[in-house]
Amino acid sequence: MLISVTGVTHTYPGRPVPVLRDVDVVLDEQRIGVIGANGSGKSTFVRLLNGLVVPSSGSVTIDGLDTSRQGREIRRKVGFCFTDPDSQIVMPTVAEDVAFGLRRRGLTKDERASRVKGILSEYALDQHADHAAHLLSGGQKQLLALASILVTEPALLVMDEPTTLLDLRNTKMVAQLVADLPQQVVLVTHGLELLTDFDRVLVFDEAKLVHDGAPAESIKLYRDLMT
Ligand SMILES: Nc1ncnc2c1ncn2[C@@H]1O[C@H](COP(=O)(O)OP(=O)(O)OP(=O)(O)O)[C@@H](O)[C@H]1O
């Protein structure tokens, strides 16, 4: 999808200073990384991409759809994965949670059931279909969060630090899973090693997009900024 961020400045209500200033960028690569210091505006930037945050000035369009006017349509195409999978679990059992994203999609009960079954087995969660979602391990919850998003077949997957709460094994598993996805991915992370094979990495600092380039070059600039 073609992501166009044009002249975006964003100030949260009640906050005196903008958390993003004059951001202009057009993205259409398959793998886009977003890095920067804590509080530099990364999460705000990616929340703009599915209309979770609407910019105070400027515009964000996804394949020509404007997030400030066509948010609902955009959220059908842009899946969003949060850092904390618990905040994404909305139904009691694993299978119900995955099925939840498929409501109001014009699917029959059988079609829904078959999609849920398919994705649960793809993510090695089929044994847990009837288990309580909140009782899964951290890694399994992150897989469930991903499965619940991917079952809706978004064209773009935005992920905000999806491996922060995971141990090394689960981090590797999620990294591999992300690498194999056919979808376009925008990933915010402090795990710089996840970005090695990415097409493009954006660096934010103090509310500005300060660099935009190949992974090695962007990571070097970020390291220099942090010293
Ligand atoms: N909903 C909100 N209301 C008010 N201020 C907010 C809100 N969300 C974020 N902020 C503020 O905006 C600034 C940028 O936050 P943001 O989460 O975009 O940064 P970040 O680069 O993702 O940080 P981190 O790496 O710590 O997750 C911070 O000062 C934060 O406190």
PDBQT file of the ligand as one rigid body, heavy atoms in Angstrom, charges set to zero:
ROOT
HETATM    1  N1  LIG A 301      -2.489   9.573  24.366  1.00  0.00    +0.000 N 
HETATM    2  C1  LIG A 301      -1.556  10.461  24.724  1.00  0.00    +0.000 A 
HETATM    3  N2  LIG A 301      -1.881  11.615  25.356  1.00  0.00    +0.000 NA
HETATM    4  C2  LIG A 301      -0.940  12.506  25.708  1.00  0.00    +0.000 A 
HETATM    5  N3  LIG A 301       0.378  12.368  25.475  1.00  0.00    +0.000 NA
HETATM    6  C3  LIG A 301       0.767  11.241  24.861  1.00  0.00    +0.000 A 
HETATM    7  C4  LIG A 301      -0.170  10.225  24.449  1.00  0.00    +0.000 A 
HETATM    8  N4  LIG A 301       0.516   9.226  23.836  1.00  0.00    +0.000 NA
HETATM    9  C5  LIG A 301       1.812   9.582  23.866  1.00  0.00    +0.000 A 
HETATM   10  N5  LIG A 301       1.967  10.799  24.470  1.00  0.00    +0.000 N 
HETATM   11  C6  LIG A 301       3.241  11.531  24.647  1.00  0.00    +0.000 C 
HETATM   12  O1  LIG A 301       3.798  11.737  23.363  1.00  0.00    +0.000 OA
HETATM   13  C7  LIG A 301       5.226  11.639  23.412  1.00  0.00    +0.000 C 
HETATM   14  C8  LIG A 301       5.675  10.658  22.336  1.00  0.00    +0.000 C 
HETATM   15  O2  LIG A 301       5.188   9.370  22.703  1.00  0.00    +0.000 OA
HETATM   16  P1  LIG A 301       5.292   8.098  21.758  1.00  0.00    +0.000 P 
HETATM   17  O3  LIG A 301       4.621   6.992  22.507  1.00  0.00    +0.000 OA
HETATM   18  O4  LIG A 301       4.805   8.442  20.407  1.00  0.00    +0.000 OA
HETATM   19  O5  LIG A 301       6.864   7.870  21.721  1.00  0.00    +0.000 OA
HETATM   20  P2  LIG A 301       7.729   6.584  21.408  1.00  0.00    +0.000 P 
HETATM   21  O6  LIG A 301       8.872   7.058  20.562  1.00  0.00    +0.000 OA
HETATM   22  O7  LIG A 301       6.886   5.507  20.855  1.00  0.00    +0.000 OA
HETATM   23  O8  LIG A 301       8.272   6.156  22.827  1.00  0.00    +0.000 OA
HETATM   24  P3  LIG A 301       8.687   4.710  23.458  1.00  0.00    +0.000 P 
HETATM   25  O9  LIG A 301       9.922   4.250  22.755  1.00  0.00    +0.000 OA
HETATM   26  O10 LIG A 301       8.949   5.059  24.879  1.00  0.00    +0.000 OA
HETATM   27  O11 LIG A 301       7.510   3.786  23.279  1.00  0.00    +0.000 OA
HETATM   28  C9  LIG A 301       5.579  11.228  24.827  1.00  0.00    +0.000 C 
HETATM   29  O12 LIG A 301       5.983  12.402  25.520  1.00  0.00    +0.000 OA
HETATM   30  C10 LIG A 301       4.284  10.704  25.394  1.00  0.00    +0.000 C 
HETATM   31  O13 LIG A 301       4.194  10.949  26.780  1.00  0.00    +0.000 OA
ENDROOT
TORSDOF 0
